[in-house]
Amino acid sequence: MEKYSNLKKGSKIIGYELGSDYIKVWMKNETNPTNFTVESEGLDRIEIMKSLAQQGYGLQRYIDKRSRTVSY
């Protein structure tokens, strides 16, 4: 797991793991990561999420607004 930089300091995300066709995201107070895959999200969304994770900014907002996997 890579530590998420959380540059704005408001994210629930604490870490992530990147794969060729997935991103796993660890949230505060969650035991297991949330898995986002090309199958569940589509290639374009996964690539955007990977980029945001590496930048350390905007991933939480993107997941909240765009993800097909997570619904609060």
N, CA, C and O atoms as a Tripos MOL2 file, in Angstrom:
@<TRIPOS>MOLECULE
protein
  288   287    72     0     0
PROTEIN
NO_CHARGES

@<TRIPOS>ATOM
      1 N           0.8450   -1.1840    0.0000 N.3       1 MET1
      2 CA          0.0000    0.0000    0.0000 C.3       1 MET1
      3 C           0.8870    1.2430    0.0000 C.2       1 MET1
      4 O           1.8160    1.3600    0.7990 O.2       1 MET1
      5 N           0.5890    2.1470   -0.8920 N.am      2 GLU2
      6 CA          1.2440    3.4550   -0.9320 C.3       2 GLU2
      7 C           0.4270    4.4210   -0.0820 C.2       2 GLU2
      8 O          -0.8030    4.3820   -0.1060 O.2       2 GLU2
      9 N           1.0870    5.2650    0.6510 N.am      3 LYS3
     10 CA          0.3950    6.2730    1.4480 C.3       3 LYS3
     11 C          -0.1450    7.3590    0.5150 C.2       3 LYS3
     12 O           0.5590    7.8340   -0.3760 O.2       3 LYS3
     13 N          -1.4010    7.7400    0.7340 N.am      4 TYR4
     14 CA         -2.0220    8.8160   -0.0270 C.3       4 TYR4
     15 C          -1.5950   10.1420    0.5770 C.2       4 TYR4
     16 O          -1.7420   10.3460    1.7820 O.2       4 TYR4
     17 N          -1.0720   11.0450   -0.2370 N.am      5 SER5
     18 CA         -0.5320   12.3200    0.2590 C.3       5 SER5
     19 C          -1.5790   13.2190    0.8980 C.2       5 SER5
     20 O          -1.2770   13.9250    1.8590 O.2       5 SER5
     21 N          -2.8060   13.2070    0.3830 N.am      6 ASN6
     22 CA         -3.8920   13.9820    0.9780 C.3       6 ASN6
     23 C          -3.4990   15.4530    1.1450 C.2       6 ASN6
     24 O          -3.5350   16.0000    2.2480 O.2       6 ASN6
     25 N          -3.1300   16.0650    0.0470 N.am      7 LEU7
     26 CA         -2.6000   17.4310    0.0840 C.3       7 LEU7
     27 C          -3.5720   18.4570    0.6550 C.2       7 LEU7
     28 O          -3.1360   19.4540    1.2310 O.2       7 LEU7
     29 N          -4.8670   18.2420    0.5110 N.am      8 LYS8
     30 CA         -5.8590   19.1740    1.0750 C.3       8 LYS8
     31 C          -6.2520   18.8090    2.4960 C.2       8 LYS8
     32 O          -6.9670   19.5630    3.1560 O.2       8 LYS8
     33 N          -5.7940   17.6680    2.9700 N.am      9 LYS9
     34 CA         -6.0130   17.1990    4.3490 C.3       9 LYS9
     35 C          -7.4660   16.9280    4.7050 C.2       9 LYS9
     36 O          -7.7810   16.8150    5.8890 O.2       9 LYS9
     37 N          -8.3570   16.8200    3.7420 N.am     10 GLY10
     38 CA         -9.7570   16.5650    4.0610 C.3      10 GLY10
     39 C         -10.2530   15.1990    3.6260 C.2      10 GLY10
     40 O         -11.4280   14.8850    3.8150 O.2      10 GLY10
     41 N          -9.3940   14.3870    3.0530 N.am     11 SER11
     42 CA         -9.8160   13.1150    2.4930 C.3      11 SER11
     43 C          -9.8940   12.0190    3.5480 C.2      11 SER11
     44 O          -9.1720   12.0410    4.5450 O.2      11 SER11
     45 N         -10.7930   11.0530    3.3050 N.am     12 LYS12
     46 CA        -10.8860    9.8600    4.1360 C.3      12 LYS12
     47 C          -9.8870    8.8010    3.6670 C.2      12 LYS12
     48 O          -9.7030    7.7850    4.3370 O.2      12 LYS12
     49 N          -9.2530    9.0300    2.5380 N.am     13 ILE13
     50 CA         -8.3410    8.0570    1.9490 C.3      13 ILE13
     51 C          -6.9890    8.1160    2.6550 C.2      13 ILE13
     52 O          -6.4310    9.1920    2.8710 O.2      13 ILE13
     53 N          -6.4740    6.9360    3.0090 N.am     14 ILE14
     54 CA         -5.1680    6.8870    3.6640 C.3      14 ILE14
     55 C          -4.1160    6.1720    2.8170 C.2      14 ILE14
     56 O          -2.9170    6.3430    3.0380 O.2      14 ILE14
     57 N          -4.5660    5.3660    1.8440 N.am     15 GLY15
     58 CA         -3.5970    4.6590    1.0180 C.3      15 GLY15
     59 C          -4.2380    4.0470   -0.2090 C.2      15 GLY15
     60 O          -5.4610    4.0170   -0.3470 O.2      15 GLY15
     61 N          -3.3800    3.5570   -1.1050 N.am     16 TYR16
     62 CA         -3.8670    2.9630   -2.3350 C.3      16 TYR16
     63 C          -2.8490    1.9550   -2.8620 C.2      16 TYR16
     64 O          -1.6800    1.9580   -2.4750 O.2      16 TYR16
     65 N          -3.3230    1.1080   -3.7430 N.am     17 GLU17
     66 CA         -2.4740    0.1510   -4.4530 C.3      17 GLU17
     67 C          -2.9090    0.1510   -5.9110 C.2      17 GLU17
     68 O          -4.0980    0.0430   -6.2090 O.2      17 GLU17
     69 N          -1.9550    0.2710   -6.8120 N.am     18 LEU18
     70 CA         -2.2570    0.3040   -8.2340 C.3      18 LEU18
     71 C          -1.8900   -1.0020   -8.9020 C.2      18 LEU18
     72 O          -0.8600   -1.5990   -8.5880 O.2      18 LEU18
     73 N          -2.7200   -1.4440   -9.8120 N.am     19 GLY19
     74 CA         -2.4470   -2.5970  -10.6570 C.3      19 GLY19
     75 C          -2.7410   -2.2180  -12.0950 C.2      19 GLY19
     76 O          -3.2100   -1.1120  -12.3630 O.2      19 GLY19
     77 N          -2.4760   -3.1040  -13.0010 N.am     20 SER20
     78 CA         -2.6850   -2.7790  -14.4110 C.3      20 SER20
     79 C          -4.1490   -2.5170  -14.7380 C.2      20 SER20
     80 O          -4.4490   -1.7220  -15.6290 O.2      20 SER20
     81 N          -5.0640   -3.1720  -14.0320 N.am     21 ASP21
     82 CA         -6.4860   -2.9980  -14.3210 C.3      21 ASP21
     83 C          -7.3280   -2.7220  -13.0720 C.2      21 ASP21
     84 O          -8.5300   -2.9870  -13.0500 O.2      21 ASP21
     85 N          -6.6730   -2.1820  -12.0290 N.am     22 TYR22
     86 CA         -7.4230   -1.8960  -10.8060 C.3      22 TYR22
     87 C          -6.7040   -0.8390   -9.9660 C.2      22 TYR22
     88 O          -5.5360   -0.5190  -10.1820 O.2      22 TYR22
     89 N          -7.4560   -0.3170   -9.0030 N.am     23 ILE23
     90 CA         -6.9010    0.4830   -7.9230 C.3      23 ILE23
     91 C          -7.6490    0.0630   -6.6580 C.2      23 ILE23
     92 O          -8.8780   -0.0140   -6.6480 O.2      23 ILE23
     93 N          -6.9050   -0.2020   -5.6120 N.am     24 LYS24
     94 CA         -7.4820   -0.4810   -4.3030 C.3      24 LYS24
     95 C          -7.2790    0.7700   -3.4600 C.2      24 LYS24
     96 O          -6.2070    1.3760   -3.4790 O.2      24 LYS24
     97 N          -8.3090    1.1490   -2.7240 N.am     25 VAL25
     98 CA         -8.2650    2.3690   -1.9290 C.3      25 VAL25
     99 C          -8.6110    2.0360   -0.4760 C.2      25 VAL25
    100 O          -9.6580    1.4540   -0.1930 O.2      25 VAL25
    101 N          -7.7190    2.4150    0.4330 N.am     26 TRP26
    102 CA         -7.9540    2.2400    1.8640 C.3      26 TRP26
    103 C          -8.4800    3.5440    2.4390 C.2      26 TRP26
    104 O          -7.9180    4.6140    2.2060 O.2      26 TRP26
    105 N          -9.5660    3.4380    3.1940 N.am     27 MET27
    106 CA        -10.1880    4.5920    3.8390 C.3      27 MET27
    107 C          -9.9730    4.5090    5.3470 C.2      27 MET27
    108 O          -9.8020    3.4230    5.9000 O.2      27 MET27
    109 N          -9.9830    5.6630    6.0020 N.am     28 LYS28
    110 CA         -9.9130    5.7050    7.4620 C.3      28 LYS28
    111 C         -11.0540    4.8780    8.0350 C.2      28 LYS28
    112 O         -12.1640    4.8730    7.5030 O.2      28 LYS28
    113 N         -10.7670    4.1850    9.1180 N.am     29 ASN29
    114 CA        -11.7570    3.4010    9.8530 C.3      29 ASN29
    115 C         -12.3440    2.2310    9.0630 C.2      29 ASN29
    116 O         -13.3840    1.6950    9.4470 O.2      29 ASN29
    117 N         -11.7040    1.8290    7.9750 N.am     30 GLU30
    118 CA        -12.1340    0.6650    7.2080 C.3      30 GLU30
    119 C         -11.0470   -0.4010    7.2880 C.2      30 GLU30
    120 O          -9.8640   -0.0890    7.1500 O.2      30 GLU30
    121 N         -11.4250   -1.6250    7.5040 N.am     31 THR31
    122 CA        -10.4700   -2.7200    7.6170 C.3      31 THR31
    123 C          -9.9230   -3.1420    6.2590 C.2      31 THR31
    124 O          -8.7220   -3.3660    6.1080 O.2      31 THR31
    125 N         -10.8000   -3.2480    5.2840 N.am     32 ASN32
    126 CA        -10.4230   -3.7160    3.9550 C.3      32 ASN32
    127 C         -10.5030   -2.5910    2.9290 C.2      32 ASN32
    128 O         -11.2790   -1.6490    3.0910 O.2      32 ASN32
    129 N          -9.7000   -2.6930    1.8770 N.am     33 PRO33
    130 CA         -9.7570   -1.6570    0.8430 C.3      33 PRO33
    131 C         -11.0050   -1.8070   -0.0230 C.2      33 PRO33
    132 O         -11.6120   -2.8770   -0.0930 O.2      33 PRO33
    133 N         -11.3670   -0.7220   -0.6720 N.am     34 THR34
    134 CA        -12.3900   -0.7570   -1.7000 C.3      34 THR34
    135 C         -11.6760   -1.0110   -3.0140 C.2      34 THR34
    136 O         -10.6970   -0.3340   -3.3300 O.2      34 THR34
    137 N         -12.1540   -1.9770   -3.7780 N.am     35 ASN35
    138 CA        -11.5270   -2.3470   -5.0420 C.3      35 ASN35
    139 C         -12.2860   -1.7330   -6.2070 C.2      35 ASN35
    140 O         -13.4940   -1.9240   -6.3470 O.2      35 ASN35
    141 N         -11.5800   -1.0110   -7.0230 N.am     36 PHE36
    142 CA        -12.1340   -0.4410   -8.2360 C.3      36 PHE36
    143 C         -11.4210   -1.1200   -9.3990 C.2      36 PHE36
    144 O         -10.1920   -1.1140   -9.4590 O.2      36 PHE36
    145 N         -12.1760   -1.7010  -10.3180 N.am     37 THR37
    146 CA        -11.5770   -2.4250  -11.4300 C.3      37 THR37
    147 C         -12.0400   -1.8490  -12.7640 C.2      37 THR37
    148 O         -13.0230   -1.1120  -12.8410 O.2      37 THR37
    149 N         -11.3070   -2.2070  -13.8040 N.am     38 VAL38
    150 CA        -11.7190   -1.8080  -15.1480 C.3      38 VAL38
    151 C         -13.1130   -2.3600  -15.4340 C.2      38 VAL38
    152 O         -13.9320   -1.6980  -16.0730 O.2      38 VAL38
    153 N         -13.3710   -3.5570  -14.9650 N.am     39 GLU39
    154 CA        -14.6820   -4.1710  -15.1840 C.3      39 GLU39
    155 C         -15.8000   -3.3820  -14.5120 C.2      39 GLU39
    156 O         -16.8690   -3.2040  -15.0950 O.2      39 GLU39
    157 N         -15.5630   -2.9100  -13.2910 N.am     40 SER40
    158 CA        -16.6140   -2.2080  -12.5570 C.3      40 SER40
    159 C         -16.7220   -0.7310  -12.9160 C.2      40 SER40
    160 O         -17.8100   -0.1570  -12.8590 O.2      40 SER40
    161 N         -15.6020   -0.1130  -13.2840 N.am     41 GLU41
    162 CA        -15.5720    1.3400  -13.4810 C.3      41 GLU41
    163 C         -15.3270    1.7700  -14.9270 C.2      41 GLU41
    164 O         -15.7610    2.8470  -15.3380 O.2      41 GLU41
    165 N         -14.6510    0.9510  -15.6800 N.am     42 GLY42
    166 CA        -14.2300    1.3340  -17.0280 C.3      42 GLY42
    167 C         -12.7850    1.8100  -17.0020 C.2      42 GLY42
    168 O         -12.3250    2.3610  -16.0020 O.2      42 GLY42
    169 N         -12.0790    1.5990  -18.0940 N.am     43 LEU43
    170 CA        -10.6590    1.9250  -18.1750 C.3      43 LEU43
    171 C         -10.3780    3.4080  -17.9540 C.2      43 LEU43
    172 O          -9.4480    3.7530  -17.2250 O.2      43 LEU43
    173 N         -11.1510    4.2780  -18.5600 N.am     44 ASP44
    174 CA        -10.9120    5.7210  -18.4160 C.3      44 ASP44
    175 C         -11.0000    6.1640  -16.9590 C.2      44 ASP44
    176 O         -10.1520    6.9220  -16.4900 O.2      44 ASP44
    177 N         -12.0020    5.7040  -16.2520 N.am     45 ARG45
    178 CA        -12.1620    6.0910  -14.8420 C.3      45 ARG45
    179 C         -11.0320    5.5380  -13.9800 C.2      45 ARG45
    180 O         -10.5410    6.2280  -13.0870 O.2      45 ARG45
    181 N         -10.6190    4.3090  -14.2370 N.am     46 ILE46
    182 CA         -9.5170    3.7280  -13.4650 C.3      46 ILE46
    183 C          -8.2380    4.5200  -13.6870 C.2      46 ILE46
    184 O          -7.5080    4.7890  -12.7330 O.2      46 ILE46
    185 N          -7.9580    4.8920  -14.9100 N.am     47 GLU47
    186 CA         -6.7440    5.6570  -15.1950 C.3      47 GLU47
    187 C          -6.7860    7.0330  -14.5280 C.2      47 GLU47
    188 O          -5.7650    7.5090  -14.0320 O.2      47 GLU47
    189 N          -7.9400    7.6660  -14.5120 N.am     48 ILE48
    190 CA         -8.0860    8.9530  -13.8200 C.3      48 ILE48
    191 C          -7.8500    8.7650  -12.3230 C.2      48 ILE48
    192 O          -7.1440    9.5580  -11.6990 O.2      48 ILE48
    193 N          -8.4320    7.7330  -11.7560 N.am     49 MET49
    194 CA         -8.2740    7.4780  -10.3220 C.3      49 MET49
    195 C          -6.8160    7.1940   -9.9660 C.2      49 MET49
    196 O          -6.3290    7.6530   -8.9320 O.2      49 MET49
    197 N          -6.1210    6.4450  -10.8130 N.am     50 LYS50
    198 CA         -4.7000    6.1760  -10.5770 C.3      50 LYS50
    199 C          -3.8990    7.4750  -10.5760 C.2      50 LYS50
    200 O          -3.0500    7.6920   -9.7110 O.2      50 LYS50
    201 N          -4.1750    8.3250  -11.5430 N.am     51 SER51
    202 CA         -3.4670    9.6000  -11.6420 C.3      51 SER51
    203 C          -3.7280   10.4720  -10.4140 C.2      51 SER51
    204 O          -2.7970   11.0600   -9.8620 O.2      51 SER51
    205 N          -4.9720   10.5590   -9.9900 N.am     52 LEU52
    206 CA         -5.3160   11.3550   -8.8100 C.3      52 LEU52
    207 C          -4.6540   10.7970   -7.5560 C.2      52 LEU52
    208 O          -4.1950   11.5580   -6.7040 O.2      52 LEU52
    209 N          -4.6030    9.4710   -7.4410 N.am     53 ALA53
    210 CA         -3.9500    8.8480   -6.2830 C.3      53 ALA53
    211 C          -2.4770    9.2340   -6.2400 C.2      53 ALA53
    212 O          -1.9570    9.5830   -5.1810 O.2      53 ALA53
    213 N          -1.8130    9.1750   -7.3680 N.am     54 GLN54
    214 CA         -0.3870    9.5100   -7.4190 C.3      54 GLN54
    215 C          -0.1370   10.9880   -7.1650 C.2      54 GLN54
    216 O           0.9050   11.3540   -6.6210 O.2      54 GLN54
    217 N          -1.0820   11.8440   -7.5550 N.am     55 GLN55
    218 CA         -0.9530   13.2790   -7.3070 C.3      55 GLN55
    219 C          -1.2310   13.6220   -5.8410 C.2      55 GLN55
    220 O          -0.7620   14.6460   -5.3450 O.2      55 GLN55
    221 N          -1.9850   12.7740   -5.1540 N.am     56 GLY56
    222 CA         -2.3110   13.0190   -3.7520 C.3      56 GLY56
    223 C          -3.3880   14.0520   -3.5400 C.2      56 GLY56
    224 O          -3.4750   14.6720   -2.4800 O.2      56 GLY56
    225 N          -4.2120   14.2340   -4.5610 N.am     57 TYR57
    226 CA         -5.2220   15.2850   -4.4810 C.3      57 TYR57
    227 C          -6.3970   14.9440   -5.3960 C.2      57 TYR57
    228 O          -6.1940   14.6120   -6.5640 O.2      57 TYR57
    229 N          -7.6140   15.0250   -4.8800 N.am     58 GLY58
    230 CA         -8.8150   14.9170   -5.6960 C.3      58 GLY58
    231 C          -9.4320   13.5330   -5.8230 C.2      58 GLY58
    232 O         -10.5060   13.3920   -6.4100 O.2      58 GLY58
    233 N          -8.7830   12.5200   -5.2920 N.am     59 LEU59
    234 CA         -9.3150   11.1700   -5.4520 C.3      59 LEU59
    235 C         -10.6270   10.9860   -4.6940 C.2      59 LEU59
    236 O         -11.5700   10.4110   -5.2370 O.2      59 LEU59
    237 N         -10.7060   11.4540   -3.4710 N.am     60 GLN60
    238 CA        -11.9470   11.3200   -2.6910 C.3      60 GLN60
    239 C         -13.1110   11.9910   -3.4090 C.2      60 GLN60
    240 O         -14.1910   11.4100   -3.5150 O.2      60 GLN60
    241 N         -12.9050   13.1800   -3.8920 N.am     61 ARG61
    242 CA        -13.9660   13.9130   -4.6050 C.3      61 ARG61
    243 C         -14.3880   13.1460   -5.8560 C.2      61 ARG61
    244 O         -15.5780   13.0250   -6.1460 O.2      61 ARG61
    245 N         -13.4150   12.6330   -6.5880 N.am     62 TYR62
    246 CA        -13.7260   11.8820   -7.8060 C.3      62 TYR62
    247 C         -14.5440   10.6370   -7.4770 C.2      62 TYR62
    248 O         -15.5470   10.3590   -8.1350 O.2      62 TYR62
    249 N         -14.1230    9.8960   -6.4710 N.am     63 ILE63
    250 CA        -14.8570    8.6920   -6.0760 C.3      63 ILE63
    251 C         -16.2810    9.0500   -5.6620 C.2      63 ILE63
    252 O         -17.2330    8.3900   -6.0780 O.2      63 ILE63
    253 N         -16.4270   10.0740   -4.8600 N.am     64 ASP64
    254 CA        -17.7640   10.4830   -4.3920 C.3      64 ASP64
    255 C         -18.6870   10.8620   -5.5460 C.2      64 ASP64
    256 O         -19.8830   10.5750   -5.4960 O.2      64 ASP64
    257 N         -18.1550   11.4970   -6.5740 N.am     65 LYS65
    258 CA        -18.9940   12.0030   -7.6640 C.3      65 LYS65
    259 C         -19.1180   11.0520   -8.8500 C.2      65 LYS65
    260 O         -20.1370   11.0650   -9.5400 O.2      65 LYS65
    261 N         -18.0980   10.2260   -9.1020 N.am     66 ARG66
    262 CA        -18.0550    9.4770  -10.3540 C.3      66 ARG66
    263 C         -18.0790    7.9600  -10.2430 C.2      66 ARG66
    264 O         -18.3970    7.2770  -11.2170 O.2      66 ARG66
    265 N         -17.7560    7.4290   -9.0930 N.am     67 SER67
    266 CA        -17.5950    5.9750   -8.9900 C.3      67 SER67
    267 C         -18.9220    5.2370   -9.1320 C.2      67 SER67
    268 O         -19.9630    5.6710   -8.6390 O.2      67 SER67
    269 N         -18.8430    4.1290   -9.8110 N.am     68 ARG68
    270 CA        -19.9980    3.2270   -9.9290 C.3      68 ARG68
    271 C         -19.9790    2.1990   -8.8060 C.2      68 ARG68
    272 O         -20.9920    1.5530   -8.5380 O.2      68 ARG68
    273 N         -18.8300    2.0440   -8.1470 N.am     69 THR69
    274 CA        -18.6600    1.0260   -7.1210 C.3      69 THR69
    275 C         -19.1310    1.4930   -5.7550 C.2      69 THR69
    276 O         -19.7780    0.7370   -5.0310 O.2      69 THR69
    277 N         -18.8160    2.7240   -5.3960 N.am     70 VAL70
    278 CA        -19.1150    3.2320   -4.0620 C.3      70 VAL70
    279 C         -20.3740    4.0760   -4.0840 C.2      70 VAL70
    280 O         -20.5280    4.9750   -4.9110 O.2      70 VAL70
    281 N         -21.2660    3.7690   -3.1630 N.am     71 SER71
    282 CA        -22.4420    4.6340   -2.9780 C.3      71 SER71
    283 C         -22.6660    4.7510   -1.4810 C.2      71 SER71
    284 O         -22.8370    3.7460   -0.7910 O.2      71 SER71
    285 N         -22.6650    5.9510   -0.9910 N.am     72 TYR72
    286 CA        -22.8240    6.1960    0.4410 C.3      72 TYR72
    287 C         -24.2760    6.4280    0.7740 C.2      72 TYR72
    288 O         -24.6150    6.6520    1.9360 O.2      72 TYR72
@<TRIPOS>BOND
     1     1     2 1
     2     2     3 1
     3     3     4 2
     4     3     5 am
     5     5     6 1
     6     6     7 1
     7     7     8 2
     8     7     9 am
     9     9    10 1
    10    10    11 1
    11    11    12 2
    12    11    13 am
    13    13    14 1
    14    14    15 1
    15    15    16 2
    16    15    17 am
    17    17    18 1
    18    18    19 1
    19    19    20 2
    20    19    21 am
    21    21    22 1
    22    22    23 1
    23    23    24 2
    24    23    25 am
    25    25    26 1
    26    26    27 1
    27    27    28 2
    28    27    29 am
    29    29    30 1
    30    30    31 1
    31    31    32 2
    32    31    33 am
    33    33    34 1
    34    34    35 1
    35    35    36 2
    36    35    37 am
    37    37    38 1
    38    38    39 1
    39    39    40 2
    40    39    41 am
    41    41    42 1
    42    42    43 1
    43    43    44 2
    44    43    45 am
    45    45    46 1
    46    46    47 1
    47    47    48 2
    48    47    49 am
    49    49    50 1
    50    50    51 1
    51    51    52 2
    52    51    53 am
    53    53    54 1
    54    54    55 1
    55    55    56 2
    56    55    57 am
    57    57    58 1
    58    58    59 1
    59    59    60 2
    60    59    61 am
    61    61    62 1
    62    62    63 1
    63    63    64 2
    64    63    65 am
    65    65    66 1
    66    66    67 1
    67    67    68 2
    68    67    69 am
    69    69    70 1
    70    70    71 1
    71    71    72 2
    72    71    73 am
    73    73    74 1
    74    74    75 1
    75    75    76 2
    76    75    77 am
    77    77    78 1
    78    78    79 1
    79    79    80 2
    80    79    81 am
    81    81    82 1
    82    82    83 1
    83    83    84 2
    84    83    85 am
    85    85    86 1
    86    86    87 1
    87    87    88 2
    88    87    89 am
    89    89    90 1
    90    90    91 1
    91    91    92 2
    92    91    93 am
    93    93    94 1
    94    94    95 1
    95    95    96 2
    96    95    97 am
    97    97    98 1
    98    98    99 1
    99    99   100 2
   100    99   101 am
   101   101   102 1
   102   102   103 1
   103   103   104 2
   104   103   105 am
   105   105   106 1
   106   106   107 1
   107   107   108 2
   108   107   109 am
   109   109   110 1
   110   110   111 1
   111   111   112 2
   112   111   113 am
   113   113   114 1
   114   114   115 1
   115   115   116 2
   116   115   117 am
   117   117   118 1
   118   118   119 1
   119   119   120 2
   120   119   121 am
   121   121   122 1
   122   122   123 1
   123   123   124 2
   124   123   125 am
   125   125   126 1
   126   126   127 1
   127   127   128 2
   128   127   129 am
   129   129   130 1
   130   130   131 1
   131   131   132 2
   132   131   133 am
   133   133   134 1
   134   134   135 1
   135   135   136 2
   136   135   137 am
   137   137   138 1
   138   138   139 1
   139   139   140 2
   140   139   141 am
   141   141   142 1
   142   142   143 1
   143   143   144 2
   144   143   145 am
   145   145   146 1
   146   146   147 1
   147   147   148 2
   148   147   149 am
   149   149   150 1
   150   150   151 1
   151   151   152 2
   152   151   153 am
   153   153   154 1
   154   154   155 1
   155   155   156 2
   156   155   157 am
   157   157   158 1
   158   158   159 1
   159   159   160 2
   160   159   161 am
   161   161   162 1
   162   162   163 1
   163   163   164 2
   164   163   165 am
   165   165   166 1
   166   166   167 1
   167   167   168 2
   168   167   169 am
   169   169   170 1
   170   170   171 1
   171   171   172 2
   172   171   173 am
   173   173   174 1
   174   174   175 1
   175   175   176 2
   176   175   177 am
   177   177   178 1
   178   178   179 1
   179   179   180 2
   180   179   181 am
   181   181   182 1
   182   182   183 1
   183   183   184 2
   184   183   185 am
   185   185   186 1
   186   186   187 1
   187   187   188 2
   188   187   189 am
   189   189   190 1
   190   190   191 1
   191   191   192 2
   192   191   193 am
   193   193   194 1
   194   194   195 1
   195   195   196 2
   196   195   197 am
   197   197   198 1
   198   198   199 1
   199   199   200 2
   200   199   201 am
   201   201   202 1
   202   202   203 1
   203   203   204 2
   204   203   205 am
   205   205   206 1
   206   206   207 1
   207   207   208 2
   208   207   209 am
   209   209   210 1
   210   210   211 1
   211   211   212 2
   212   211   213 am
   213   213   214 1
   214   214   215 1
   215   215   216 2
   216   215   217 am
   217   217   218 1
   218   218   219 1
   219   219   220 2
   220   219   221 am
   221   221   222 1
   222   222   223 1
   223   223   224 2
   224   223   225 am
   225   225   226 1
   226   226   227 1
   227   227   228 2
   228   227   229 am
   229   229   230 1
   230   230   231 1
   231   231   232 2
   232   231   233 am
   233   233   234 1
   234   234   235 1
   235   235   236 2
   236   235   237 am
   237   237   238 1
   238   238   239 1
   239   239   240 2
   240   239   241 am
   241   241   242 1
   242   242   243 1
   243   243   244 2
   244   243   245 am
   245   245   246 1
   246   246   247 1
   247   247   248 2
   248   247   249 am
   249   249   250 1
   250   250   251 1
   251   251   252 2
   252   251   253 am
   253   253   254 1
   254   254   255 1
   255   255   256 2
   256   255   257 am
   257   257   258 1
   258   258   259 1
   259   259   260 2
   260   259   261 am
   261   261   262 1
   262   262   263 1
   263   263   264 2
   264   263   265 am
   265   265   266 1
   266   266   267 1
   267   267   268 2
   268   267   269 am
   269   269   270 1
   270   270   271 1
   271   271   272 2
   272   271   273 am
   273   273   274 1
   274   274   275 1
   275   275   276 2
   276   275   277 am
   277   277   278 1
   278   278   279 1
   279   279   280 2
   280   279   281 am
   281   281   282 1
   282   282   283 1
   283   283   284 2
   284   283   285 am
   285   285   286 1
   286   286   287 1
   287   287   288 2
@<TRIPOS>SUBSTRUCTURE
     1 MET1         2 RESIDUE 1 A MET
     2 GLU2         6 RESIDUE 1 A GLU
     3 LYS3        10 RESIDUE 1 A LYS
     4 TYR4        14 RESIDUE 1 A TYR
     5 SER5        18 RESIDUE 1 A SER
     6 ASN6        22 RESIDUE 1 A ASN
     7 LEU7        26 RESIDUE 1 A LEU
     8 LYS8        30 RESIDUE 1 A LYS
     9 LYS9        34 RESIDUE 1 A LYS
    10 GLY10       38 RESIDUE 1 A GLY
    11 SER11       42 RESIDUE 1 A SER
    12 LYS12       46 RESIDUE 1 A LYS
    13 ILE13       50 RESIDUE 1 A ILE
    14 ILE14       54 RESIDUE 1 A ILE
    15 GLY15       58 RESIDUE 1 A GLY
    16 TYR16       62 RESIDUE 1 A TYR
    17 GLU17       66 RESIDUE 1 A GLU
    18 LEU18       70 RESIDUE 1 A LEU
    19 GLY19       74 RESIDUE 1 A GLY
    20 SER20       78 RESIDUE 1 A SER
    21 ASP21       82 RESIDUE 1 A ASP
    22 TYR22       86 RESIDUE 1 A TYR
    23 ILE23       90 RESIDUE 1 A ILE
    24 LYS24       94 RESIDUE 1 A LYS
    25 VAL25       98 RESIDUE 1 A VAL
    26 TRP26      102 RESIDUE 1 A TRP
    27 MET27      106 RESIDUE 1 A MET
    28 LYS28      110 RESIDUE 1 A LYS
    29 ASN29      114 RESIDUE 1 A ASN
    30 GLU30      118 RESIDUE 1 A GLU
    31 THR31      122 RESIDUE 1 A THR
    32 ASN32      126 RESIDUE 1 A ASN
    33 PRO33      130 RESIDUE 1 A PRO
    34 THR34      134 RESIDUE 1 A THR
    35 ASN35      138 RESIDUE 1 A ASN
    36 PHE36      142 RESIDUE 1 A PHE
    37 THR37      146 RESIDUE 1 A THR
    38 VAL38      150 RESIDUE 1 A VAL
    39 GLU39      154 RESIDUE 1 A GLU
    40 SER40      158 RESIDUE 1 A SER
    41 GLU41      162 RESIDUE 1 A GLU
    42 GLY42      166 RESIDUE 1 A GLY
    43 LEU43      170 RESIDUE 1 A LEU
    44 ASP44      174 RESIDUE 1 A ASP
    45 ARG45      178 RESIDUE 1 A ARG
    46 ILE46      182 RESIDUE 1 A ILE
    47 GLU47      186 RESIDUE 1 A GLU
    48 ILE48      190 RESIDUE 1 A ILE
    49 MET49      194 RESIDUE 1 A MET
    50 LYS50      198 RESIDUE 1 A LYS
    51 SER51      202 RESIDUE 1 A SER
    52 LEU52      206 RESIDUE 1 A LEU
    53 ALA53      210 RESIDUE 1 A ALA
    54 GLN54      214 RESIDUE 1 A GLN
    55 GLN55      218 RESIDUE 1 A GLN
    56 GLY56      222 RESIDUE 1 A GLY
    57 TYR57      226 RESIDUE 1 A TYR
    58 GLY58      230 RESIDUE 1 A GLY
    59 LEU59      234 RESIDUE 1 A LEU
    60 GLN60      238 RESIDUE 1 A GLN
    61 ARG61      242 RESIDUE 1 A ARG
    62 TYR62      246 RESIDUE 1 A TYR
    63 ILE63      250 RESIDUE 1 A ILE
    64 ASP64      254 RESIDUE 1 A ASP
    65 LYS65      258 RESIDUE 1 A LYS
    66 ARG66      262 RESIDUE 1 A ARG
    67 SER67      266 RESIDUE 1 A SER
    68 ARG68      270 RESIDUE 1 A ARG
    69 THR69      274 RESIDUE 1 A THR
    70 VAL70      278 RESIDUE 1 A VAL
    71 SER71      282 RESIDUE 1 A SER
    72 TYR72      286 RESIDUE 1 A TYR
